[in-house]
C-alpha cells in the first residue's frame, strides 16, 4: 500500500480478531495517509477529526 490508497472492506471484523490489533492496523494506515472504509458499518478512517474520535471510541 502507498500514500493515498484506499482500503474498502465489508465489515470491520474482517480486518482483525482483536480490538488492539485493529487499532494498530488503522493507526499504521493513518500514518501512511491510507484511507480505510467499511461498507456494513459505514465507518471511515482517514485524517479527519471524525475518524480520530471514532478511533478513540473503539479503544474503549
JONORSUL-V810469 format. One line per field, one symbol per residue. ss: DSSP state (h for helix, s for strand, l for the rest). phi: phi as a letter, one per 40 degrees, with the letter a starting at -180 (. if undefined). Layout:
ss->???
phi->???
//
This chain:
ss->lllllssssllhhhllllhhhhhhhhhhhhhlllsssslllllsslllhhhhhhhhhhhl
phi->.bdgcbbbbcbccccacbdcccccccccccccfccbbbcccgcbbbcccccccccccccc
//
